[in-house]
Amino acid sequence: METINPDIIAQRKQINWQHFIQHINSSNRILLTAHQRPDGDCLGSELAMFHILTCLGKTVRILNHHTLPPSLAFLDPSCQVMGVEQMTDEMRDWLSGIDLILILDTGVWSQLGDIGQIIRESNAIKLVLDHHESWDDLGVNEWFVDSSAEATGILVAQAADALGVELNYDIAFPIFVSIVTDTGWFAYSSINSNTFRTTARLLDAGVIPAKIYKEIYEKNSIGRIRLIGKTLANVESFFDGKLMYANIMLDDFNITGALNSETDGLSSMLLKVNNSQVSLLVTELDNGSFKLSFRSRSDNIDCNKIAKQFAGGGHKKAAGATLTLTYEETKKQAINAIEKEIRNSELGI
């Protein structure tokens, strides 16, 4: 982690849109990127920003570690999002001449995957636009972070306003997906009156919520449904029911036919158990490491604080990390960290 000075802290607690405008206006060739295993907020923010910058006459491309999961393919009918495995010689040549890299929805090296090396080697100006509370030293020229924002998509809407770009349908559609996926369709405590004011503008631009709800929540594969059932059937309870725990191993994907990208939302399902306060979902990844997904519905249990112990991060109510240990040691360390946080919350620490 970086040594943090007061100027950097100030950058990450407020957004200077005038500086953002200056960076955009002085750039012509812009790369957008975000975290690996992209979700609705990540992809929605990237695609909305792509259309905003295109409206300004910029040449823009999107490159992530992973391409879109099938469940979110509806977001990108024109296939603007490229994964590293799809890189061509032409794309590599294009990257050599970029003016600006805009990193969306993360400020942590470990979440960037192979994109991190591209960022390190580039001489382009580097900016972060994000709503998370965790960050590393990304060698960024300027941070545009508001951790009170419900989703990075909210900040993209503000960026459009700052840049004088109208919220047309192409911009509004991905922003809406960003907001609803990061607020649990307006169910999380992060929402406020501005959430609905912004959403109303998106509907005025032609967004139809019912159609998007169907795309996100009513088009599960049979493999995902089987994976949900298998995962929930093996839930474990710890600390008098305060912690609900489950795991997904590589064999589970093979048995159910589900894709690795189809685990989204499972950690939140664990919190549907009465009196539960925090959940942990451990998912085995292809490289042998384990993804930790923490969720909390208690104001006194901080998931971001827990995840930081494992070089991860996120929000107070939702955070994640990755460990390269055995499954048994991963489970033990994560549960011990949660137990400590539960005990501290009970003591008011």
C-alpha positions in Angstrom: 0.0 0.0 0.0 1.1 3.5 -0.7 2.3 6.2 1.8 -0.7 8.5 1.8 -0.2 12.3 2.0 -2.9 14.9 2.8 -3.2 16.1 -0.8 -4.0 12.6 -2.0 -6.5 12.1 0.8 -8.3 15.3 -0.3 -8.4 14.2 -3.9 -10.2 11.0 -2.8 -12.9 12.6 -0.8 -14.2 15.1 -3.3 -14.4 15.4 -7.1 -13.0 18.4 -8.9 -15.0 18.2 -12.1 -13.1 21.2 -13.5 -9.9 19.2 -13.4 -11.7 16.2 -14.9 -12.9 18.4 -17.8 -9.4 19.7 -18.4 -8.0 16.2 -18.7 -10.7 15.1 -21.1 -10.4 18.2 -23.2 -6.7 17.9 -23.6 -6.9 14.2 -24.7 -8.0 12.6 -28.0 -7.2 8.9 -27.7 -8.6 7.5 -24.5 -8.5 4.0 -23.0 -11.2 2.9 -20.5 -10.6 0.0 -18.2 -11.9 -1.4 -15.0 -11.6 -4.4 -12.6 -11.5 -8.0 -13.6 -14.6 -10.2 -13.3 -16.7 -7.2 -14.4 -20.1 -6.6 -12.9 -23.0 -4.3 -13.9 -21.6 -1.1 -12.3 -18.2 -1.7 -13.9 -19.4 -2.4 -17.4 -22.3 0.1 -17.3 -19.9 2.8 -16.2 -17.4 2.0 -19.0 -20.0 1.8 -21.7 -21.7 5.0 -20.6 -18.4 6.8 -20.5 -17.5 5.4 -23.9 -20.6 7.0 -25.4 -20.1 10.3 -23.5 -16.5 10.6 -24.9 -17.6 9.6 -28.4 -20.1 12.4 -28.3 -17.2 14.7 -27.7 -15.3 13.4 -30.7 -12.8 11.4 -28.8 -11.4 8.1 -30.0 -12.2 5.6 -27.3 -11.7 1.9 -26.6 -12.5 -0.4 -23.7 -10.1 -3.0 -22.6 -10.5 -5.2 -19.5 -8.8 -8.3 -18.1 -12.0 -10.2 -18.7 -14.6 -9.7 -21.4 -18.3 -9.5 -20.6 -20.0 -12.4 -18.8 -22.8 -13.9 -20.9 -25.4 -12.6 -18.3 -24.4 -9.0 -19.1 -23.8 -9.3 -22.9 -27.1 -7.4 -23.5 -25.2 -4.3 -22.3 -22.8 -4.3 -25.3 -24.6 -5.3 -28.5 -21.9 -3.5 -30.6 -19.1 -5.4 -28.8 -17.1 -2.4 -27.6 -15.7 -4.2 -24.6 -12.5 -6.2 -25.3 -10.8 -8.7 -23.0 -7.0 -9.1 -22.9 -7.3 -12.5 -24.5 -8.8 -10.8 -27.5 -5.9 -8.4 -28.0 -4.7 -7.9 -31.6 -1.6 -6.4 -33.0 -3.7 -3.4 -34.2 -4.9 -2.9 -30.6 -1.4 -3.0 -29.3 -0.3 -0.4 -31.8 -3.3 1.8 -30.8 -2.4 1.6 -27.1 1.1 2.9 -27.9 -0.4 6.2 -28.9 -3.0 6.8 -26.2 -3.2 10.2 -24.3 -5.3 9.1 -21.3 -6.2 6.0 -19.3 -9.4 6.3 -17.3 -9.8 3.5 -14.7 -13.4 3.1 -13.6 -14.9 1.4 -10.5 -11.6 0.4 -8.8 -8.4 1.9 -7.5 -6.6 -1.3 -6.5 -3.8 -3.1 -8.5 -4.9 -6.6 -7.6 -8.3 -6.0 -9.2 -6.9 -5.0 -12.6 -5.4 -8.3 -13.6 -3.3 -8.1 -16.7 -4.4 -4.6 -17.4 -2.2 -3.5 -14.5 0.9 -4.1 -16.5 -0.4 -2.1 -19.5 -1.1 0.8 -17.1 2.3 0.6 -15.5 4.1 0.7 -18.9 2.0 3.5 -20.5 3.2 7.1 -20.5 -0.4 8.3 -20.8 -2.1 10.4 -18.2 -3.9 8.1 -15.7 -7.1 9.0 -13.9 -9.4 7.0 -11.5 -13.2 7.6 -11.4 -14.6 5.4 -8.6 -16.8 5.2 -5.5 -14.9 2.6 -3.4 -13.0 3.3 -0.2 -9.9 1.2 -1.1 -6.9 2.2 -3.2 -3.3 1.4 -4.0 -0.6 3.5 -5.5 -1.6 3.1 -9.2 0.7 5.9 -10.3 -2.4 7.9 -11.0 -2.1 11.6 -12.0 -5.4 12.5 -10.3 -8.2 10.7 -8.4 -11.9 11.5 -8.8 -13.5 9.5 -6.0 -16.7 9.9 -4.1 -17.2 7.0 -1.7 -20.7 8.3 -0.8 -21.9 7.6 -4.3 -24.2 4.6 -4.7 -22.5 3.4 -7.8 -19.7 4.6 -10.2 -22.5 5.0 -12.7 -23.8 7.9 -10.7 -20.4 9.6 -11.0 -20.5 8.9 -14.8 -23.8 10.8 -15.0 -22.2 13.7 -13.1 -19.3 13.6 -15.5 -21.7 13.9 -18.5 -23.3 16.9 -16.9 -19.9 18.4 -16.2 -18.8 17.9 -19.8 -22.0 19.3 -21.2 -23.2 16.0 -22.8 -26.9 15.2 -22.8 -28.0 11.9 -21.2 -29.3 10.3 -24.4 -30.5 6.7 -24.5 -27.1 5.1 -25.3 -25.6 6.8 -22.2 -28.7 6.4 -19.9 -29.2 2.7 -20.5 -25.8 1.5 -19.1 -25.9 4.0 -16.3 -29.3 2.6 -15.2 -27.8 -0.9 -15.2 -24.9 0.4 -13.2 -27.2 1.9 -10.5 -29.6 -1.0 -10.2 -27.0 -3.7 -9.9 -25.0 -1.8 -7.3 -28.0 -0.9 -5.2 -29.8 -4.3 -5.3 -32.5 -2.7 -7.4 -32.8 0.2 -4.9 -32.8 -2.0 -1.9 -29.5 -1.1 -0.2 -28.9 1.6 2.4 -26.6 3.5 0.0 -29.6 5.0 -1.9 -30.8 8.5 -1.3 -33.1 11.0 -2.9 -30.5 11.8 -5.6 -30.6 8.2 -6.6 -34.1 8.6 -7.8 -33.6 12.1 -9.3 -30.9 10.7 -11.4 -32.9 7.6 -12.3 -35.9 9.7 -13.3 -33.6 11.5 -15.9 -32.6 8.1 -17.2 -36.2 7.1 -17.7 -36.9 10.4 -19.4 -34.1 9.4 -21.9 -36.0 6.3 -22.8 -34.8 3.6 -20.4 -37.5 1.0 -19.6 -36.8 -0.7 -16.2 -39.0 -3.7 -16.8 -37.0 -4.8 -19.8 -33.7 -4.3 -17.9 -35.0 -6.3 -14.9 -35.9 -9.2 -17.2 -32.4 -9.1 -18.8 -30.6 -9.1 -15.4 -32.8 -11.3 -13.2 -35.0 -13.4 -15.4 -32.6 -14.9 -17.9 -30.6 -17.3 -15.7 -29.1 -20.3 -17.3 -30.1 -23.7 -15.9 -26.5 -24.1 -14.8 -26.7 -21.0 -12.6 -30.0 -22.2 -11.0 -28.3 -25.5 -10.3 -25.3 -23.7 -8.8 -27.5 -21.6 -6.6 -29.2 -24.7 -5.3 -26.0 -26.6 -4.7 -24.4 -23.7 -2.9 -27.3 -22.9 -0.7 -27.8 -26.6 0.2 -24.3 -26.5 1.9 -24.5 -23.3 3.8 -22.8 -23.3 7.2 -23.6 -21.1 10.2 -21.1 -19.7 12.7 -21.2 -17.5 15.8 -24.9 -18.2 16.8 -26.1 -17.6 13.2 -24.4 -14.2 12.8 -22.1 -15.5 10.0 -23.5 -17.5 7.1 -20.8 -19.2 5.1 -20.7 -21.1 1.7 -18.1 -22.1 -0.8 -18.1 -22.8 -4.6 -15.3 -25.1 -5.8 -14.2 -25.7 -9.4 -16.0 -29.1 -9.4 -19.2 -27.3 -8.6 -19.0 -25.5 -11.9 -18.4 -28.8 -13.7 -21.2 -30.6 -12.0 -23.8 -27.9 -12.5 -22.7 -26.6 -15.9 -22.5 -23.0 -14.5 -19.9 -20.5 -15.7 -17.4 -18.9 -13.3 -19.1 -15.6 -14.1 -22.5 -16.8 -12.8 -21.8 -16.4 -9.1 -23.0 -12.8 -8.9 -25.5 -12.2 -6.1 -24.9 -15.5 -4.3 -23.1 -13.9 -1.3 -26.1 -11.5 -0.8 -28.5 -14.5 -0.8 -26.8 -15.8 2.3 -27.9 -12.8 4.2 -31.6 -13.7 3.7 -31.3 -16.0 6.7 -33.1 -14.5 9.7 -30.8 -12.8 12.2 -27.7 -13.2 10.1 -25.4 -10.2 10.1 -22.5 -11.0 7.7 -21.9 -13.5 5.0 -18.8 -15.0 3.4 -18.7 -16.8 0.0 -15.4 -18.4 -0.9 -15.0 -19.3 -4.6 -12.2 -21.3 -6.1 -10.7 -19.7 -9.2 -9.0 -21.3 -12.2 -5.5 -20.3 -11.0 -5.9 -22.1 -7.7 -6.5 -19.0 -5.6 -9.8 -18.2 -3.8 -12.0 -15.2 -4.1 -13.5 -13.9 -0.9 -16.9 -12.1 -1.1 -18.0 -10.4 2.2 -21.4 -8.9 2.7 -22.9 -7.3 5.8 -26.3 -5.9 6.8 -25.1 -4.7 10.2 -24.0 -1.0 10.5 -21.3 -2.2 13.0 -19.6 -4.8 10.8 -17.3 -3.3 8.2 -16.6 -5.6 5.2 -14.1 -3.2 3.8 -12.1 -3.3 7.0 -12.1 -7.1 6.9 -11.1 -7.3 3.2 -8.2 -4.9 3.7 -6.6 -7.5 5.9 -6.2 -9.6 2.8 -5.1 -6.8 0.5 -8.7 -6.4 -0.8 -11.3 -3.8 -0.3 -14.7 -2.3 -1.3 -17.4 -0.8 0.8 -18.6 -1.1 4.4 -21.5 -3.4 3.4 -19.8 -5.3 0.5 -16.1 -6.0 -0.2 -13.8 -8.7 -1.6 -10.3 -10.1 -1.7 -8.3 -12.9 -3.2 -6.1 -15.4 -1.3 -3.5 -17.8 -2.7 -3.6 -20.4 0.1 -5.1 -23.8 0.5 -8.9 -23.9 0.8 -8.7 -24.9 4.5 -6.3 -22.0 5.4 -8.4 -19.5 3.3 -11.5 -20.5 5.2 -9.8 -20.4 8.5 -8.2 -17.0 8.1 -11.3 -15.3 6.6 -13.6 -16.7 9.4 -11.2 -15.6 12.1 -11.1 -12.1 10.6 -14.9 -12.0 10.6 -15.1 -13.3 14.2 -12.8 -10.5 15.3 -14.9 -7.9 13.6 -18.1 -9.4 15.1 -16.6 -9.3 18.6 -15.3 -5.8 18.2 -18.8 -4.7 17.0 -20.3 -6.2 20.1 -17.8 -4.4 22.3 -18.4 -1.1 20.5 -14.8 -1.0 19.2 
